[in-house]
Amino acid sequence: MNHGDNNKSEQNIIGAGLAIGVGLGLIFGSAIGNVGAGLVIGIAAGIGFATGQQRKKKSE
């Protein structure tokens, strides 16, 4: 895998993390009654999950 492909996959993973995070954030935010806080928590969790998956792939 060359460097350009690697950057593209990192962007895809972060994009997926953001998408997951926004979805989780909306659900969580409406559950606690504060959508803004829910989005912040959800996006952070989504990016954390996505980067964790990326590290797992690299180590295989």
Distance bins in CASP14 RR format, pairs under 12 A and 6 or more apart:
PFRMAT RR
TARGET T0000
AUTHOR 0000-0000-0000
RMODE 2
METHOD distances of the structure
MODEL  1
1 7 0 0 0 0 0 1 0 0 0 0 0
1 8 0 0 0 0 1 0 0 0 0 0 0
1 9 0 0 0 0 1 0 0 0 0 0 0
1 10 0 0 0 0 0 1 0 0 0 0 0
1 57 0 0 0 0 0 1 0 0 0 0 0
1 58 0 0 0 0 0 1 0 0 0 0 0
2 8 0 0 0 0 0 1 0 0 0 0 0
2 9 0 0 0 0 0 1 0 0 0 0 0
3 9 0 0 0 0 0 1 0 0 0 0 0
3 10 0 0 0 0 0 1 0 0 0 0 0
4 10 0 0 0 0 1 0 0 0 0 0 0
4 11 0 0 0 0 0 1 0 0 0 0 0
5 11 0 0 0 0 0 1 0 0 0 0 0
5 12 0 0 0 0 0 1 0 0 0 0 0
6 12 0 0 0 0 0 1 0 0 0 0 0
6 13 0 0 0 0 0 1 0 0 0 0 0
6 54 0 0 0 0 0 1 0 0 0 0 0
6 57 0 0 0 0 0 1 0 0 0 0 0
6 58 0 0 0 0 1 0 0 0 0 0 0
7 13 0 0 0 0 0 1 0 0 0 0 0
7 14 0 0 0 0 0 1 0 0 0 0 0
7 54 0 0 0 0 0 1 0 0 0 0 0
8 14 0 0 0 0 0 1 0 0 0 0 0
8 15 0 0 0 0 0 1 0 0 0 0 0
9 15 0 0 0 0 0 1 0 0 0 0 0
9 16 0 0 0 0 0 1 0 0 0 0 0
9 50 0 0 0 0 0 1 0 0 0 0 0
9 51 0 0 0 0 0 1 0 0 0 0 0
9 53 0 0 0 0 0 1 0 0 0 0 0
9 54 1 0 0 1 0 0 0 0 0 0 0
9 57 0 0 0 0 1 0 0 0 0 0 0
9 58 0 0 0 0 1 0 0 0 0 0 0
10 16 0 0 0 0 0 1 0 0 0 0 0
10 17 0 0 0 0 0 1 0 0 0 0 0
10 47 0 0 0 0 0 1 0 0 0 0 0
10 50 0 0 0 0 1 0 0 0 0 0 0
10 51 0 0 0 0 1 0 0 0 0 0 0
10 52 0 0 0 0 0 1 0 0 0 0 0
10 53 0 0 0 0 0 1 0 0 0 0 0
10 54 1 0 0 1 0 0 0 0 0 0 0
10 55 0 0 0 0 0 1 0 0 0 0 0
10 57 0 0 0 0 0 1 0 0 0 0 0
10 58 0 0 0 0 0 1 0 0 0 0 0
11 17 0 0 0 0 0 1 0 0 0 0 0
11 18 0 0 0 0 0 1 0 0 0 0 0
11 50 0 0 0 0 0 1 0 0 0 0 0
11 54 0 0 0 0 0 1 0 0 0 0 0
12 18 0 0 0 0 0 1 0 0 0 0 0
12 19 0 0 0 0 0 1 0 0 0 0 0
12 50 0 0 0 0 1 0 0 0 0 0 0
12 53 0 0 0 0 0 1 0 0 0 0 0
12 54 0 0 0 0 1 0 0 0 0 0 0
12 57 0 0 0 0 0 1 0 0 0 0 0
13 19 0 0 0 0 0 1 0 0 0 0 0
13 20 0 0 0 0 0 1 0 0 0 0 0
13 46 0 0 0 0 0 1 0 0 0 0 0
13 47 0 0 0 0 1 0 0 0 0 0 0
13 48 0 0 0 0 1 0 0 0 0 0 0
13 49 0 0 0 0 1 0 0 0 0 0 0
13 50 1 0 1 0 0 0 0 0 0 0 0
13 51 1 0 0 1 0 0 0 0 0 0 0
13 52 0 0 0 0 1 0 0 0 0 0 0
13 53 1 0 0 1 0 0 0 0 0 0 0
13 54 1 0 1 0 0 0 0 0 0 0 0
13 55 0 0 0 0 0 1 0 0 0 0 0
13 56 0 0 0 0 0 1 0 0 0 0 0
13 57 0 0 0 0 1 0 0 0 0 0 0
13 58 0 0 0 0 0 1 0 0 0 0 0
14 20 0 0 0 0 0 1 0 0 0 0 0
14 21 0 0 0 0 0 1 0 0 0 0 0
14 43 0 0 0 0 0 1 0 0 0 0 0
14 46 0 0 0 0 1 0 0 0 0 0 0
14 47 1 0 0 1 0 0 0 0 0 0 0
14 48 0 0 0 0 1 0 0 0 0 0 0
14 49 0 0 0 0 0 1 0 0 0 0 0
14 50 1 0 0 1 0 0 0 0 0 0 0
14 51 1 0 0 1 0 0 0 0 0 0 0
14 52 0 0 0 0 0 1 0 0 0 0 0
14 53 0 0 0 0 0 1 0 0 0 0 0
14 54 0 0 0 0 1 0 0 0 0 0 0
15 21 0 0 0 0 1 0 0 0 0 0 0
15 22 0 0 0 0 1 0 0 0 0 0 0
15 43 0 0 0 0 0 1 0 0 0 0 0
15 46 0 0 0 0 1 0 0 0 0 0 0
15 47 0 0 0 0 1 0 0 0 0 0 0
15 48 0 0 0 0 0 1 0 0 0 0 0
15 49 0 0 0 0 0 1 0 0 0 0 0
15 50 1 0 0 1 0 0 0 0 0 0 0
15 51 0 0 0 0 0 1 0 0 0 0 0
15 54 0 0 0 0 0 1 0 0 0 0 0
16 22 0 0 0 0 0 1 0 0 0 0 0
16 23 0 0 0 0 0 1 0 0 0 0 0
16 43 0 0 0 0 0 1 0 0 0 0 0
16 46 0 0 0 0 1 0 0 0 0 0 0
16 47 0 0 0 0 1 0 0 0 0 0 0
16 48 0 0 0 0 0 1 0 0 0 0 0
16 49 0 0 0 0 1 0 0 0 0 0 0
16 50 1 0 1 0 0 0 0 0 0 0 0
16 51 0 0 0 0 0 1 0 0 0 0 0
16 52 0 0 0 0 0 1 0 0 0 0 0
16 53 0 0 0 0 1 0 0 0 0 0 0
16 54 0 0 0 0 1 0 0 0 0 0 0
17 23 0 0 0 0 1 0 0 0 0 0 0
17 24 0 0 0 0 1 0 0 0 0 0 0
17 25 0 0 0 0 0 1 0 0 0 0 0
17 42 0 0 0 0 1 0 0 0 0 0 0
17 43 1 0 0 1 0 0 0 0 0 0 0
17 44 0 0 0 0 1 0 0 0 0 0 0
17 45 0 0 0 0 1 0 0 0 0 0 0
17 46 1 0 1 0 0 0 0 0 0 0 0
17 47 1 0 1 0 0 0 0 0 0 0 0
17 48 1 0 0 1 0 0 0 0 0 0 0
17 49 1 0 0 1 0 0 0 0 0 0 0
17 50 1 1 0 0 0 0 0 0 0 0 0
17 51 0 0 0 0 1 0 0 0 0 0 0
17 52 0 0 0 0 0 1 0 0 0 0 0
17 53 0 0 0 0 1 0 0 0 0 0 0
17 54 0 0 0 0 0 1 0 0 0 0 0
18 24 0 0 0 0 0 1 0 0 0 0 0
18 25 0 0 0 0 0 1 0 0 0 0 0
18 39 0 0 0 0 0 1 0 0 0 0 0
18 42 0 0 0 0 1 0 0 0 0 0 0
18 43 1 0 0 1 0 0 0 0 0 0 0
18 44 0 0 0 0 0 1 0 0 0 0 0
18 45 0 0 0 0 0 1 0 0 0 0 0
18 46 1 0 0 1 0 0 0 0 0 0 0
18 47 1 0 0 1 0 0 0 0 0 0 0
18 48 0 0 0 0 0 1 0 0 0 0 0
18 49 0 0 0 0 0 1 0 0 0 0 0
18 50 0 0 0 0 1 0 0 0 0 0 0
18 51 0 0 0 0 0 1 0 0 0 0 0
19 25 0 0 0 0 0 1 0 0 0 0 0
19 26 0 0 0 0 0 1 0 0 0 0 0
19 42 0 0 0 0 0 1 0 0 0 0 0
19 43 0 0 0 0 1 0 0 0 0 0 0
19 46 0 0 0 0 1 0 0 0 0 0 0
19 47 0 0 0 0 0 1 0 0 0 0 0
19 49 0 0 0 0 0 1 0 0 0 0 0
19 50 0 0 0 0 1 0 0 0 0 0 0
20 26 0 0 0 0 0 1 0 0 0 0 0
20 27 0 0 0 0 0 1 0 0 0 0 0
20 28 0 0 0 0 0 1 0 0 0 0 0
20 39 0 0 0 0 0 1 0 0 0 0 0
20 42 1 0 0 1 0 0 0 0 0 0 0
20 43 0 0 0 0 1 0 0 0 0 0 0
20 44 0 0 0 0 0 1 0 0 0 0 0
20 45 1 0 0 1 0 0 0 0 0 0 0
20 46 1 0 1 0 0 0 0 0 0 0 0
20 47 0 0 0 0 1 0 0 0 0 0 0
20 48 0 0 0 0 1 0 0 0 0 0 0
20 49 1 0 0 1 0 0 0 0 0 0 0
20 50 1 0 0 1 0 0 0 0 0 0 0
20 51 0 0 0 0 0 1 0 0 0 0 0
20 53 0 0 0 0 0 1 0 0 0 0 0
21 27 0 0 0 0 1 0 0 0 0 0 0
21 28 0 0 0 0 1 0 0 0 0 0 0
21 29 0 0 0 0 0 1 0 0 0 0 0
21 38 0 0 0 0 1 0 0 0 0 0 0
21 39 1 0 0 1 0 0 0 0 0 0 0
21 40 0 0 0 0 1 0 0 0 0 0 0
21 41 0 0 0 0 1 0 0 0 0 0 0
21 42 1 0 1 0 0 0 0 0 0 0 0
21 43 1 0 1 0 0 0 0 0 0 0 0
21 44 1 0 0 1 0 0 0 0 0 0 0
21 45 1 0 0 1 0 0 0 0 0 0 0
21 46 1 0 1 0 0 0 0 0 0 0 0
21 47 1 0 0 1 0 0 0 0 0 0 0
21 48 0 0 0 0 1 0 0 0 0 0 0
21 49 0 0 0 0 1 0 0 0 0 0 0
21 50 0 0 0 0 1 0 0 0 0 0 0
22 28 0 0 0 0 0 1 0 0 0 0 0
22 29 0 0 0 0 0 1 0 0 0 0 0
22 35 0 0 0 0 0 1 0 0 0 0 0
22 36 0 0 0 0 0 1 0 0 0 0 0
22 38 0 0 0 0 1 0 0 0 0 0 0
22 39 1 0 0 1 0 0 0 0 0 0 0
22 40 0 0 0 0 0 1 0 0 0 0 0
22 41 0 0 0 0 0 1 0 0 0 0 0
22 42 1 0 0 1 0 0 0 0 0 0 0
22 43 1 0 0 1 0 0 0 0 0 0 0
22 44 0 0 0 0 0 1 0 0 0 0 0
22 45 0 0 0 0 0 1 0 0 0 0 0
22 46 0 0 0 0 1 0 0 0 0 0 0
22 47 0 0 0 0 0 1 0 0 0 0 0
23 29 0 0 0 0 1 0 0 0 0 0 0
23 30 0 0 0 0 0 1 0 0 0 0 0
23 35 0 0 0 0 0 1 0 0 0 0 0
23 38 0 0 0 0 1 0 0 0 0 0 0
23 39 0 0 0 0 1 0 0 0 0 0 0
23 41 0 0 0 0 0 1 0 0 0 0 0
23 42 1 0 0 1 0 0 0 0 0 0 0
23 43 0 0 0 0 1 0 0 0 0 0 0
23 45 0 0 0 0 0 1 0 0 0 0 0
23 46 0 0 0 0 1 0 0 0 0 0 0
24 30 0 0 0 0 0 1 0 0 0 0 0
24 31 0 0 0 0 0 1 0 0 0 0 0
24 35 0 0 0 0 0 1 0 0 0 0 0
24 38 1 0 0 1 0 0 0 0 0 0 0
24 39 0 0 0 0 1 0 0 0 0 0 0
24 40 0 0 0 0 0 1 0 0 0 0 0
24 41 1 0 0 1 0 0 0 0 0 0 0
24 42 1 0 1 0 0 0 0 0 0 0 0
24 43 0 0 0 0 1 0 0 0 0 0 0
24 44 0 0 0 0 1 0 0 0 0 0 0
24 45 1 0 0 1 0 0 0 0 0 0 0
24 46 1 0 0 1 0 0 0 0 0 0 0
24 47 0 0 0 0 0 1 0 0 0 0 0
24 48 0 0 0 0 0 1 0 0 0 0 0
24 49 0 0 0 0 1 0 0 0 0 0 0
24 50 0 0 0 0 0 1 0 0 0 0 0
25 31 0 0 0 0 1 0 0 0 0 0 0
25 32 0 0 0 0 1 0 0 0 0 0 0
25 33 0 0 0 0 0 1 0 0 0 0 0
25 34 0 0 0 0 0 1 0 0 0 0 0
25 35 1 0 0 1 0 0 0 0 0 0 0
25 36 0 0 0 0 1 0 0 0 0 0 0
25 37 0 0 0 0 1 0 0 0 0 0 0
25 38 1 0 1 0 0 0 0 0 0 0 0
25 39 1 0 1 0 0 0 0 0 0 0 0
25 40 0 0 0 0 1 0 0 0 0 0 0
25 41 1 0 0 1 0 0 0 0 0 0 0
25 42 1 0 1 0 0 0 0 0 0 0 0
25 43 1 0 0 1 0 0 0 0 0 0 0
25 44 0 0 0 0 1 0 0 0 0 0 0
25 45 0 0 0 0 1 0 0 0 0 0 0
25 46 0 0 0 0 1 0 0 0 0 0 0
26 32 0 0 0 0 0 1 0 0 0 0 0
26 33 0 0 0 0 0 1 0 0 0 0 0
26 34 0 0 0 0 0 1 0 0 0 0 0
26 35 1 0 0 1 0 0 0 0 0 0 0
26 36 0 0 0 0 1 0 0 0 0 0 0
26 37 0 0 0 0 0 1 0 0 0 0 0
26 38 1 0 0 1 0 0 0 0 0 0 0
26 39 1 0 0 1 0 0 0 0 0 0 0
26 40 0 0 0 0 0 1 0 0 0 0 0
26 41 0 0 0 0 0 1 0 0 0 0 0
26 42 0 0 0 0 1 0 0 0 0 0 0
26 43 0 0 0 0 0 1 0 0 0 0 0
27 33 0 0 0 0 0 1 0 0 0 0 0
27 35 0 0 0 0 1 0 0 0 0 0 0
27 38 0 0 0 0 1 0 0 0 0 0 0
27 39 0 0 0 0 0 1 0 0 0 0 0
27 41 0 0 0 0 0 1 0 0 0 0 0
27 42 0 0 0 0 1 0 0 0 0 0 0
27 45 0 0 0 0 0 1 0 0 0 0 0
28 34 0 0 0 0 1 0 0 0 0 0 0
28 35 0 0 0 0 1 0 0 0 0 0 0
28 36 0 0 0 0 1 0 0 0 0 0 0
28 37 0 0 0 0 1 0 0 0 0 0 0
28 38 1 0 1 0 0 0 0 0 0 0 0
28 39 0 0 0 0 1 0 0 0 0 0 0
28 40 0 0 0 0 1 0 0 0 0 0 0
28 41 1 0 0 1 0 0 0 0 0 0 0
28 42 1 0 0 1 0 0 0 0 0 0 0
28 43 0 0 0 0 0 1 0 0 0 0 0
28 44 0 0 0 0 0 1 0 0 0 0 0
28 45 0 0 0 0 1 0 0 0 0 0 0
28 46 0 0 0 0 0 1 0 0 0 0 0
29 35 1 0 1 0 0 0 0 0 0 0 0
29 36 1 0 0 1 0 0 0 0 0 0 0
29 37 1 0 0 1 0 0 0 0 0 0 0
29 38 1 1 0 0 0 0 0 0 0 0 0
29 39 1 0 0 1 0 0 0 0 0 0 0
29 40 0 0 0 0 1 0 0 0 0 0 0
29 41 1 0 0 1 0 0 0 0 0 0 0
29 42 0 0 0 0 1 0 0 0 0 0 0
29 43 0 0 0 0 0 1 0 0 0 0 0
30 36 0 0 0 0 0 1 0 0 0 0 0
30 37 0 0 0 0 0 1 0 0 0 0 0
30 38 0 0 0 0 1 0 0 0 0 0 0
30 39 0 0 0 0 0 1 0 0 0 0 0
31 37 0 0 0 0 0 1 0 0 0 0 0
31 38 0 0 0 0 1 0 0 0 0 0 0
31 41 0 0 0 0 0 1 0 0 0 0 0
31 42 0 0 0 0 0 1 0 0 0 0 0
32 38 1 0 0 1 0 0 0 0 0 0 0
32 39 0 0 0 0 0 1 0 0 0 0 0
32 40 0 0 0 0 0 1 0 0 0 0 0
32 41 0 0 0 0 1 0 0 0 0 0 0
32 42 0 0 0 0 0 1 0 0 0 0 0
33 39 0 0 0 0 0 1 0 0 0 0 0
34 40 0 0 0 0 1 0 0 0 0 0 0
34 41 0 0 0 0 1 0 0 0 0 0 0
35 41 0 0 0 0 0 1 0 0 0 0 0
35 42 0 0 0 0 0 1 0 0 0 0 0
36 42 0 0 0 0 1 0 0 0 0 0 0
36 43 0 0 0 0 0 1 0 0 0 0 0
37 43 0 0 0 0 0 1 0 0 0 0 0
37 44 0 0 0 0 0 1 0 0 0 0 0
38 44 0 0 0 0 1 0 0 0 0 0 0
38 45 0 0 0 0 1 0 0 0 0 0 0
38 46 0 0 0 0 0 1 0 0 0 0 0
39 45 0 0 0 0 0 1 0 0 0 0 0
39 46 0 0 0 0 0 1 0 0 0 0 0
40 46 0 0 0 0 0 1 0 0 0 0 0
40 47 0 0 0 0 0 1 0 0 0 0 0
41 47 0 0 0 0 0 1 0 0 0 0 0
41 48 0 0 0 0 0 1 0 0 0 0 0
42 48 0 0 0 0 1 0 0 0 0 0 0
42 49 0 0 0 0 1 0 0 0 0 0 0
42 50 0 0 0 0 0 1 0 0 0 0 0
43 49 0 0 0 0 0 1 0 0 0 0 0
43 50 0 0 0 0 0 1 0 0 0 0 0
44 50 0 0 0 0 0 1 0 0 0 0 0
44 51 0 0 0 0 0 1 0 0 0 0 0
45 51 0 0 0 0 0 1 0 0 0 0 0
45 52 0 0 0 0 0 1 0 0 0 0 0
46 52 0 0 0 0 1 0 0 0 0 0 0
46 53 0 0 0 0 1 0 0 0 0 0 0
46 54 0 0 0 0 0 1 0 0 0 0 0
47 53 0 0 0 0 0 1 0 0 0 0 0
47 54 0 0 0 0 0 1 0 0 0 0 0
48 54 0 0 0 0 1 0 0 0 0 0 0
48 55 0 0 0 0 1 0 0 0 0 0 0
48 56 0 0 0 0 0 1 0 0 0 0 0
49 55 0 0 0 0 0 1 0 0 0 0 0
49 56 0 0 0 0 0 1 0 0 0 0 0
50 56 0 0 0 0 0 1 0 0 0 0 0
50 57 0 0 0 0 0 1 0 0 0 0 0
51 57 0 0 0 0 0 1 0 0 0 0 0
51 58 0 0 0 0 0 1 0 0 0 0 0
52 58 0 0 0 0 1 0 0 0 0 0 0
52 59 0 0 0 0 0 1 0 0 0 0 0
53 59 0 0 0 0 0 1 0 0 0 0 0
53 60 0 0 0 0 0 1 0 0 0 0 0
54 60 0 0 0 0 0 1 0 0 0 0 0
END
